[in-house]
């Protein structure tokens, strides 16, 4: 992949896709293709086929997806499994049809079991049951990863899969009903007068990666990674939700915290083993507090 390569970033307005576009542009890439949902609905098979036949991209970053937090996944499982399966199937099959040189598929660490061995290595996939609240989304992502492998095996499509941990950053979704824990927390603290109520008891542990670090990892893997097996992307370090809340409170402005223990914690602990991607020369650069500060500044600029 060189500066003149024709690169399609699917989902360029989202959290991950926009970060990939920013990183590619910073590296001097000028032939980046993007398309809005109104121009090409990625759940529409014929529309996606026509788009690929017309544009003939050489490289594809598949960052388009329907995503959400515990609430969204629990309330809309049919939407999550249907839309993600459609997007993935259409983009991967069309990429194979026109002979792209390489495709990178982005999954999620929720593909791993509810009670994994910590840190989570790539070989723990499908070794025990998933977390129930987001199983529809997780199954769709597992299917997308397996589809990449199948198209590589049968048609020779050069496709790789990355499984990032919990992400946050510029262009995140801050909707209180459907967002992930960190952006929802930022908004709650921002809007609260004196007290913030959070789900669970704060004991669950999570790993957080700034999306700009993920974008760099995607670039490194597109250039260097060729294996059939998916590869984890994260920091390899986690914090409790309580510690996260305290960090957000420090950045946004101290408010008292109340825990609603009638709400679920989700998976007790998730932190990835990232030895594999670090062996490619990639390391995360943005600390959690630094990342929360820049994300909050961006959120305030959009208000």
GUFIMAR-307023 format. One line per field, with one value per residue: residue number from 0; residue in three letters; x, y, z of N, C-alpha, C in turn. Coordinates in steps of 0.02 Angstrom, whole numbers. Atoms other than C-alpha are relative to their C-alpha. Layout:
residues N
i: [NUM, ...]
aa: [Ala, ...]
n_east: [X, ...]
n_north: [Y, ...]
n_up: [Z, ...]
ca_east: [X, ...]
ca_north: [Y, ...]
ca_up: [Z, ...]
c_east: [X, ...]
c_north: [Y, ...]
c_up: [Z, ...]
END
This chain:
residues 303
i: [0, 1, 2, 3, 4, 5, 6, 7, 8, 9, 10, 11, 12, 13, 14, 15, 16, 17, 18, 19, 20, 21, 22, 23, 24, 25, 26, 27, 28, 29, 30, 31, 32, 33, 34, 35, 36, 37, 38, 39, 40, 41, 42, 43, 44, 45, 46, 47, 48, 49, 50, 51, 52, 53, 54, 55, 56, 57, 58, 59, 60, 61, 62, 63, 64, 65, 66, 67, 68, 69, 70, 71, 72, 73, 74, 75, 76, 77, 78, 79, 80, 81, 82, 83, 84, 85, 86, 87, 88, 89, 90, 91, 92, 93, 94, 95, 96, 97, 98, 99, 100, 101, 102, 103, 104, 105, 106, 107, 108, 109, 110, 111, 112, 113, 114, 115, 116, 117, 118, 119, 120, 121, 122, 123, 124, 125, 126, 127, 128, 129, 130, 131, 132, 133, 134, 135, 136, 137, 138, 139, 140, 141, 142, 143, 144, 145, 146, 147, 148, 149, 150, 151, 152, 153, 154, 155, 156, 157, 158, 159, 160, 161, 162, 163, 164, 165, 166, 167, 168, 169, 170, 171, 172, 173, 174, 175, 176, 177, 178, 179, 180, 181, 182, 183, 184, 185, 186, 187, 188, 189, 190, 191, 192, 193, 194, 195, 196, 197, 198, 199, 200, 201, 202, 203, 204, 205, 206, 207, 208, 209, 210, 211, 212, 213, 214, 215, 216, 217, 218, 219, 220, 221, 222, 223, 224, 225, 226, 227, 228, 229, 230, 231, 232, 233, 234, 235, 236, 237, 238, 239, 240, 241, 242, 243, 244, 245, 246, 247, 248, 249, 250, 251, 252, 253, 254, 255, 256, 257, 258, 259, 260, 261, 262, 263, 264, 265, 266, 267, 268, 269, 270, 271, 272, 273, 274, 275, 276, 277, 278, 279, 280, 281, 282, 283, 284, 285, 286, 287, 288, 289, 290, 291, 292, 293, 294, 295, 296, 297, 298, 299, 300, 301, 302]
aa: [Unk, Unk, Unk, Unk, Unk, Unk, Unk, Unk, Unk, Unk, Unk, Unk, Unk, Unk, Unk, Unk, Unk, Unk, Unk, Unk, Unk, Unk, Unk, Unk, Unk, Unk, Unk, Unk, Unk, Unk, Unk, Unk, Unk, Unk, Unk, Unk, Unk, Unk, Unk, Unk, Unk, Unk, Unk, Unk, Unk, Unk, Unk, Unk, Unk, Unk, Unk, Unk, Unk, Unk, Unk, Unk, Unk, Unk, Unk, Unk, Unk, Unk, Unk, Unk, Unk, Unk, Unk, Unk, Unk, Unk, Unk, Unk, Unk, Unk, Unk, Unk, Unk, Unk, Unk, Unk, Unk, Unk, Unk, Unk, Unk, Unk, Unk, Unk, Unk, Unk, Unk, Unk, Unk, Unk, Unk, Unk, Unk, Unk, Unk, Unk, Unk, Unk, Unk, Unk, Unk, Unk, Unk, Unk, Unk, Unk, Unk, Unk, Unk, Unk, Unk, Unk, Unk, Unk, Unk, Unk, Unk, Unk, Unk, Unk, Unk, Unk, Unk, Unk, Unk, Unk, Unk, Unk, Unk, Unk, Unk, Unk, Unk, Unk, Unk, Unk, Unk, Unk, Unk, Unk, Unk, Unk, Unk, Unk, Unk, Unk, Unk, Unk, Unk, Unk, Unk, Unk, Unk, Unk, Unk, Unk, Unk, Unk, Unk, Unk, Unk, Unk, Unk, Unk, Unk, Unk, Unk, Unk, Unk, Unk, Unk, Unk, Unk, Unk, Unk, Unk, Unk, Unk, Unk, Unk, Unk, Unk, Unk, Unk, Unk, Unk, Unk, Unk, Unk, Unk, Unk, Unk, Unk, Unk, Unk, Unk, Unk, Unk, Unk, Unk, Unk, Unk, Unk, Unk, Unk, Unk, Unk, Unk, Unk, Unk, Unk, Unk, Unk, Unk, Unk, Unk, Unk, Unk, Unk, Unk, Unk, Unk, Unk, Unk, Unk, Unk, Unk, Unk, Unk, Unk, Unk, Unk, Unk, Unk, Unk, Unk, Unk, Unk, Unk, Unk, Unk, Unk, Unk, Unk, Unk, Unk, Unk, Unk, Unk, Unk, Unk, Unk, Unk, Unk, Unk, Unk, Unk, Unk, Unk, Unk, Unk, Unk, Unk, Unk, Unk, Unk, Unk, Unk, Unk, Unk, Unk, Unk, Unk, Unk, Unk, Unk, Unk, Unk, Unk, Unk, Unk, Unk, Unk, Unk, Unk, Unk, Unk, Unk, Unk, Unk, Unk, Unk, Unk, Unk, Unk, Unk, Unk, Unk, Unk]
n_east: [42, -41, 39, 47, 47, 70, 19, 69, 13, 72, 17, -48, 25, 3, -57, -60, -13, -27, -69, -41, -9, -48, -68, -24, -17, -62, -55, -10, 44, 43, 52, 45, 70, 51, 68, 50, 54, 50, -27, -4, 20, -42, 42, 33, -49, -9, -32, -71, -32, -8, -51, -66, -15, -14, -58, -57, -52, -54, -3, 63, 5, 71, 13, 72, 34, 48, -31, 35, -19, 41, 71, 16, -5, 53, 65, 8, -45, 14, -31, -72, -25, 18, -37, -71, -9, 10, -56, -60, 8, 0, -65, -50, 12, -13, -72, -26, 24, -39, -71, -40, -64, 3, 56, -6, 65, -4, 48, 5, -21, 58, 3, -28, 46, 18, -48, -62, -63, -28, 27, 34, -39, 41, 25, 57, 62, 50, -16, 54, 55, -9, 42, 67, 27, -22, -17, 19, -54, -60, 7, -9, -71, -33, 17, -40, -68, -1, 12, -65, -41, 29, -13, -72, -11, 33, -9, -66, 3, -48, 40, -22, 50, -25, 49, -18, 33, 46, -28, 30, -37, 36, 55, 35, 72, 12, 70, 3, 34, -32, -73, -42, -4, -41, 33, 61, -23, -21, 59, 36, -36, 4, 67, 23, -11, -41, -4, 3, 19, -31, 23, -41, -30, -65, -54, -21, -63, -1, -59, 21, -50, 19, 11, -57, -48, 26, -10, -69, -6, 29, -49, -55, 22, 11, -66, -45, 31, 27, 25, 72, 29, 10, -52, 26, -29, 19, -57, -24, 11, 71, 17, 69, 47, -4, -60, 16, 46, -38, -42, 45, 19, -58, -6, 61, 19, 19, 70, 9, 18, 46, 0, 65, -18, 52, -21, -54, -70, -28, -55, -38, -65, -23, -62, -28, -71, -17, -69, -4, -6, -60, -55, -4, -30, 51, 12, 45, -38, 41, 22, 72, 19, -13, 51, 64, -3, 8, 67, 46, -8, 35, 72, 20, -3, 57, 62]
n_north: [-59, -61, -62, -7, 56, -18, 30, -11, 5, 8, -26, -54, -51, 28, -6, 34, -19, -68, 2, 31, -51, -50, 28, 9, -66, -22, 39, -21, 33, -51, 30, 33, -1, 6, -4, -9, 49, -21, 16, 73, 35, 60, 59, 14, 40, -25, -65, 9, 28, -52, -46, 31, 6, -67, -31, 45, -15, 48, 19, -15, 2, 10, -27, -13, 47, -26, 13, -29, 26, 53, -16, 9, 70, 38, -21, 6, 53, 16, -52, 7, 58, -7, -53, 17, 55, -25, -43, 42, 46, -38, -30, 52, 34, -46, -9, 59, -1, -46, 16, -47, 28, 20, -25, 5, 3, -17, 32, -28, 48, 34, 67, 48, 25, -42, 12, 23, -3, -68, -39, 40, 16, 10, 68, 13, -9, 53, 54, 4, -45, -72, -43, 2, -65, -22, 60, -9, -38, 41, 54, -32, -14, 64, 20, -41, 25, 66, -12, -20, 60, 41, -31, 8, 71, 21, -46, -32, -69, -15, -34, 9, -22, -29, 0, -52, -5, -57, -58, -66, -54, -47, 29, 53, -8, -20, 11, 34, 64, 49, -6, 41, -24, -60, -61, -11, -27, -69, -43, -3, -45, -68, -28, 5, -59, 18, 72, 42, 69, 44, 70, 50, -19, -29, 49, 29, -28, -9, -27, -53, -19, -59, 21, -19, 55, 55, -18, 15, 73, 22, -16, 47, 67, 1, 4, 54, 62, 42, 64, 14, -11, -70, -28, -46, -68, -32, -25, 53, -22, -17, -37, 12, -53, -51, -40, -39, -54, -50, -36, -45, -53, -45, -39, -38, -40, 48, 8, 60, 58, 49, 60, 34, 71, 40, 5, 50, -20, 28, 46, -23, -28, 10, -33, 41, 13, -35, 17, 13, -62, -35, 30, -34, -66, -50, -11, -57, -60, -49, 23, -5, -67, -45, 14, -25, -74, -22, 19, -47, -64, 5, 3, -68, -41, 18, -17]
n_up: [0, 4, -5, 56, 0, -7, -64, -22, -72, -12, -66, -11, -46, -67, -46, 26, 70, 4, -25, 53, 51, -26, -2, 69, 26, -33, 29, 70, 47, 30, 42, -48, 22, -52, 27, -53, 0, 50, 65, 6, -61, -2, -11, 65, 38, 68, -3, -17, 60, 51, -24, 8, 72, 26, -31, 5, -50, -8, -70, -35, -73, -15, -67, -5, -43, -49, -66, -58, -65, -28, 11, 71, 18, -33, 24, 73, 25, 70, 41, -4, 38, 70, 35, 4, 47, 67, 19, 8, 57, 63, 13, 10, 63, 56, 2, 33, 69, 42, -8, -40, -20, -70, -40, -72, -34, -71, -44, -67, -52, -28, 30, -46, -51, -57, -54, 32, -37, 7, 55, 51, 60, 60, 5, -45, 38, 2, -46, -48, 20, 4, -42, 30, 18, 67, 40, 70, 31, -1, 50, 65, 9, 10, 69, 46, -3, 33, 71, 27, 6, 53, 65, 13, 16, 62, 55, -2, -24, -53, -51, -69, -49, -62, -54, -48, -65, -5, 32, -13, 31, 43, 39, -37, -10, -69, -17, -65, 5, 44, 4, -43, -68, -10, 24, -40, -64, 12, 6, -65, -45, 28, -7, -70, -42, -58, -12, 59, -13, 49, -3, -33, -64, 13, -9, 64, 25, 71, 34, 46, 49, 39, 70, 41, -7, 42, 71, 15, 1, 63, 52, -8, 19, 73, 32, -23, -27, 53, -26, 1, -67, -20, -43, -51, -4, -63, -39, -44, -69, -12, -61, -21, 22, -53, 14, 60, -19, -38, 48, 37, -47, -6, 62, 15, -59, -52, -19, -41, 41, -30, 41, 5, 2, 33, 70, 8, 8, 61, -12, -59, 16, 69, 20, 53, 9, 62, 19, 72, 38, -21, 36, 64, -12, -20, -72, -11, -21, -34, -66, -10, -20, 57, 50, -24, 5, 70, 20, -32, 34, 64, -16, -17, 61, 41, -36]
ca_east: [0, 80, 26, -62, -156, -345, -411, -593, -632, -806, -887, -782, -897, -892, -772, -652, -671, -640, -483, -418, -448, -355, -208, -196, -199, -62, 43, 24, -113, -216, -327, -451, -628, -774, -962, -1109, -1255, -1366, -1249, -1227, -1319, -1194, -1337, -1398, -1308, -1338, -1288, -1124, -1085, -1113, -1006, -860, -874, -873, -736, -621, -531, -364, -373, -522, -536, -703, -744, -931, -1041, -1192, -1121, -1186, -1168, -1255, -1422, -1421, -1364, -1494, -1639, -1605, -1520, -1608, -1548, -1370, -1354, -1445, -1360, -1186, -1206, -1270, -1133, -994, -1063, -1089, -921, -816, -900, -890, -707, -671, -772, -668, -502, -447, -268, -307, -454, -448, -600, -630, -716, -728, -661, -840, -813, -726, -809, -896, -772, -606, -433, -347, -264, -368, -266, -328, -349, -487, -615, -771, -703, -853, -1018, -1025, -1090, -1278, -1311, -1209, -1208, -1301, -1167, -1028, -1094, -1105, -923, -868, -959, -869, -701, -742, -804, -634, -549, -670, -649, -461, -467, -588, -557, -385, -447, -307, -410, -358, -460, -421, -509, -494, -537, -656, -630, -660, -610, -660, -825, -884, -1070, -1123, -1306, -1354, -1463, -1350, -1170, -1027, -979, -844, -933, -1095, -999, -921, -1091, -1170, -1034, -1042, -1231, -1248, -1267, -1197, -1229, -1201, -1288, -1194, -1241, -1178, -1066, -906, -810, -806, -638, -613, -473, -485, -393, -396, -460, -308, -198, -312, -299, -110, -126, -239, -109, 31, -70, -122, 63, 135, 6, -42, -101, -271, -297, -368, -256, -296, -273, -272, -162, -145, -197, -368, -452, -610, -764, -751, -574, -634, -775, -654, -539, -685, -741, -566, -566, -746, -771, -793, -970, -1031, -1056, -1201, -1202, -1364, -1333, -1498, -1414, -1291, -1103, -1078, -926, -828, -659, -592, -411, -323, -156, -73, 94, 55, 27, 169, 283, 243, 317, 155, 130, -15, 42, -106, -135, -312, -318, -241, -364, -514, -457, -445, -610, -698, -627, -694, -865, -875, -830, -979, -1107]
ca_north: [0, 163, 345, 327, 167, 177, 146, 125, 162, 94, 188, 345, 453, 337, 330, 205, 248, 434, 394, 281, 420, 545, 427, 385, 569, 603, 470, 554, 447, 550, 425, 384, 336, 364, 350, 408, 296, 399, 369, 183, 86, -49, -165, -163, -301, -231, -55, -116, -223, -76, 37, -85, -115, 72, 122, -32, -1, -85, -88, -92, -47, -119, -7, 11, -69, -46, -27, 13, -18, -140, -51, -47, -226, -289, -191, -212, -382, -413, -246, -279, -452, -411, -247, -308, -471, -378, -246, -375, -497, -365, -279, -438, -525, -370, -344, -522, -499, -350, -422, -300, -324, -329, -306, -269, -318, -242, -346, -323, -403, -451, -604, -685, -788, -706, -786, -794, -829, -662, -590, -647, -732, -752, -940, -920, -883, -992, -1093, -1056, -955, -770, -627, -637, -450, -426, -602, -549, -421, -540, -681, -561, -512, -693, -729, -583, -648, -824, -753, -670, -837, -928, -803, -814, -1004, -1020, -864, -805, -641, -567, -526, -499, -471, -357, -373, -208, -182, -45, 110, 296, 463, 594, 557, 438, 412, 504, 451, 397, 252, 171, 224, 131, 156, 290, 416, 391, 427, 585, 652, 607, 697, 846, 867, 824, 964, 872, 683, 549, 380, 239, 59, -87, -77, -15, -177, -235, -210, -144, -101, 60, 107, 278, 263, 355, 217, 88, 182, 168, -18, -41, 44, -65, -224, -177, -160, -305, -434, -581, -723, -807, -792, -630, -515, -424, -236, -154, -83, -245, -148, -126, -21, -43, 53, 142, 200, 253, 355, 441, 486, 557, 654, 727, 783, 844, 911, 819, 757, 630, 453, 337, 156, 74, -107, -162, -137, -263, -250, -348, -461, -457, -428, -403, -365, -427, -509, -397, -484, -529, -352, -282, -404, -304, -148, -64, 10, 119, 298, 389, 370, 350, 518, 608, 523, 566, 749, 764, 671, 785, 939, 877, 837, 1013, 1087, 996, 1053]
ca_up: [0, -57, -59, -227, -183, -199, -24, 28, 210, 248, 391, 373, 479, 629, 775, 696, 512, 539, 639, 500, 373, 484, 504, 319, 275, 403, 316, 146, 69, -52, -146, -7, -58, 59, 34, 139, 186, 70, -76, -43, 92, 142, 193, 11, -85, -260, -210, -134, -288, -404, -294, -296, -483, -515, -393, -403, -236, -206, -16, 102, 286, 343, 492, 456, 589, 700, 875, 1049, 1234, 1351, 1333, 1143, 1125, 1248, 1174, 988, 961, 794, 725, 784, 708, 546, 501, 544, 449, 297, 296, 318, 190, 57, 77, 92, -55, -166, -119, -173, -333, -394, -334, -199, -145, 41, 160, 345, 448, 619, 751, 938, 1097, 1141, 1029, 1177, 1315, 1463, 1583, 1490, 1554, 1584, 1484, 1336, 1200, 1022, 1043, 1173, 1037, 1054, 1200, 1313, 1311, 1266, 1373, 1345, 1332, 1173, 1099, 940, 899, 948, 838, 691, 717, 733, 569, 485, 542, 483, 317, 290, 320, 203, 62, 81, 76, -70, -174, -120, -45, 60, 215, 396, 554, 702, 870, 965, 1147, 1209, 1105, 1131, 1057, 929, 838, 974, 1007, 1164, 1161, 1338, 1279, 1149, 1181, 1261, 1442, 1424, 1310, 1409, 1568, 1496, 1448, 1615, 1712, 1595, 1613, 1799, 1925, 2075, 2069, 1936, 1938, 1851, 1810, 1914, 2066, 1983, 2009, 1827, 1744, 1569, 1450, 1349, 1190, 1108, 929, 859, 929, 845, 679, 687, 727, 575, 466, 535, 510, 333, 293, 393, 451, 341, 456, 445, 633, 701, 803, 966, 981, 1152, 1289, 1388, 1545, 1626, 1760, 1863, 1807, 1976, 1934, 1762, 1837, 1955, 1809, 1709, 1863, 1878, 1696, 1682, 1857, 2020, 2052, 2180, 2110, 2150, 2090, 2030, 2075, 1998, 1828, 1753, 1763, 1603, 1585, 1751, 1670, 1495, 1454, 1299, 1275, 1145, 1125, 945, 882, 985, 893, 735, 815, 869, 1043, 1108, 1140, 1219, 1407, 1473, 1560, 1412, 1296, 1404, 1410, 1220, 1197, 1320, 1236, 1069, 1147, 1218, 1049, 972, 1102]
c_east: [44, -45, -50, -52, -72, -29, -72, -5, -76, -16, 42, -25, -3, 64, 64, 18, 30, 72, 47, 13, 51, 71, 28, 21, 64, 61, 10, -43, -52, -59, -47, -72, -44, -69, -49, -54, -53, 24, 3, -14, 37, -38, -36, 51, 13, 35, 75, 37, 14, 54, 70, 19, 19, 66, 64, 55, 52, 4, -64, 11, -74, -14, -74, -33, -55, 27, -40, 24, -47, -74, -21, 1, -56, -68, -12, 44, -11, 33, 76, 25, -15, 44, 74, 14, -7, 59, 62, -5, 6, 69, 53, -10, 15, 75, 33, -16, 44, 75, 41, 64, 1, -59, 14, -69, 9, -56, -4, 21, -59, -10, 24, -50, -13, 50, 65, 57, 32, 76, -25, 44, -47, -30, -57, -68, -42, 18, -51, -52, 19, -38, -67, -22, 22, 16, -19, 54, 63, -2, 7, 74, 40, -12, 41, 72, 6, -10, 65, 44, -25, 14, 74, 14, -28, 17, 67, -2, 48, -36, 27, -53, 35, -55, 21, -38, -48, 33, -35, 41, -45, -50, -33, -75, -13, -74, -6, -32, 42, 76, 36, 12, 38, -33, -64, 19, 22, -60, -37, 34, -5, -68, -25, 15, 44, 9, -8, -17, 26, -24, 50, 28, 71, 58, 25, 62, 0, 65, -24, 58, -25, -2, 58, 56, -23, 13, 72, 11, -28, 49, 59, -19, -14, 67, 38, -33, -34, -34, -75, -33, -7, 54, -31, 34, -26, 62, 32, -8, -73, -8, -71, -43, -1, 60, -11, -43, 37, 46, -42, -21, 56, 6, -58, -18, -29, -74, -3, -26, -44, -4, -69, 13, -55, 16, 60, 69, 28, 55, 43, 67, 18, 64, 36, 75, 18, 72, 9, 9, 61, 62, 9, 31, -48, -5, -51, 39, -40, -24, -75, -21, 9, -54, -69, -2, -14, -70, -52, 4, -37, -76, -26, -3, -60, -67, -27]
c_north: [62, 61, 9, -56, 25, -38, 18, -10, -2, 21, 59, 54, -24, 11, -29, 23, 69, 3, -31, 51, 52, -27, -9, 67, 26, -35, 15, -35, 49, -29, -42, 8, -7, 6, 6, -54, 18, -15, -75, -31, -67, -63, -22, -34, 29, 67, -6, -30, 53, 50, -28, -6, 67, 27, -42, 17, -55, -27, 21, -6, -4, 20, 15, -54, 36, -19, 34, -31, -55, 11, -13, -72, -42, 15, -13, -56, -18, 50, -9, -58, 8, 51, -16, -58, 24, 42, -42, -43, 37, 27, -53, -35, 45, 13, -59, 1, 44, -10, 51, -35, -22, 34, -10, 6, 15, -33, 35, -54, -35, -69, -54, -21, 49, -7, -28, -6, 68, -3, -44, -8, -16, -70, -17, 10, -63, -60, -9, 54, 74, 36, 8, 67, 24, -59, 8, 37, -42, -55, 28, 12, -64, -25, 40, -23, -66, 9, 22, -61, -43, 28, -3, -71, -18, 44, 37, 73, 10, 41, -16, 29, 26, 1, 52, -5, 59, 63, 64, 52, 45, -37, -59, 16, 14, -6, -43, -68, -53, 4, -49, 37, 66, 64, 16, 32, 73, 46, 6, 48, 72, 32, 1, 64, -18, -75, -38, -71, -44, -72, -45, 24, 27, -49, -31, 35, 2, 31, 52, 22, 61, -19, 21, -52, -61, 15, -15, -75, -29, 12, -49, -69, -5, -7, -64, -67, -39, -63, -7, 17, 75, 22, 51, 68, 33, 27, -55, 18, 18, 38, -20, 57, 56, 46, 43, 60, 55, 41, 49, 59, 52, 46, 48, 48, -47, 3, -63, -56, -47, -60, -34, -75, -45, -9, -46, 32, -19, -50, 25, 32, -15, 40, -48, -12, 30, -13, -5, 65, 41, -28, 31, 70, 54, 3, 57, 58, 46, -28, 11, 71, 51, -9, 25, 77, 23, -17, 48, 69, 0, 0, 71, 45, -13, 21, 68]
c_up: [0, -4, -55, -2, 11, 59, 18, 75, 9, 70, 19, 47, 73, 40, -31, -70, -6, 25, -51, -55, 23, -2, -70, -30, 30, -27, -74, -51, -26, -39, 44, -22, 62, -32, 58, -6, -53, -71, -13, 68, 1, 18, -63, -46, -70, -1, 14, -60, -53, 21, -11, -73, -30, 26, -4, 52, 3, 71, 34, 75, 17, 72, 10, 43, 39, 68, 55, 64, 23, -15, -72, -21, 30, -30, -74, -29, -73, -46, -2, -42, -74, -36, -6, -48, -72, -24, -15, -63, -65, -16, -15, -67, -60, -7, -36, -75, -45, 9, 38, 23, 73, 34, 73, 32, 74, 39, 67, 51, 31, -32, 49, 54, 57, 56, -30, 49, -15, 1, -56, -62, -58, -3, 47, -35, 0, 45, 56, -17, 2, 55, -34, -28, -69, -46, -73, -39, -6, -53, -70, -15, -10, -71, -51, -3, -37, -76, -34, -12, -58, -69, -18, -23, -69, -60, -1, 21, 58, 53, 69, 47, 63, 52, 52, 65, -1, -25, 21, -37, -41, -44, 34, 4, 74, 21, 63, -4, -36, -3, 45, 66, 6, -28, 39, 66, -7, -4, 66, 48, -24, 15, 72, 38, 60, 10, -66, 21, -56, 10, 37, 66, -8, 4, -65, -25, -76, -24, -51, -45, -38, -74, -45, 5, -42, -73, -21, -4, -65, -58, 2, -25, -75, -37, 16, 16, -55, 25, -7, 67, 14, 49, 48, -4, 64, 35, 42, 73, 9, 65, 19, -27, 52, -12, -63, 16, 37, -46, -41, 44, 7, -61, -10, 56, 52, 17, 44, -45, 40, -47, 4, -9, -28, -74, -7, -4, -68, 18, 58, -17, -72, -10, -48, 8, -68, -22, -76, -40, 20, -36, -70, 6, 20, 76, 7, 29, 46, 67, 8, 19, -56, -53, 20, -5, -72, -25, 29, -32, -67, 11, 15, -62, -45, 31, -21]
END
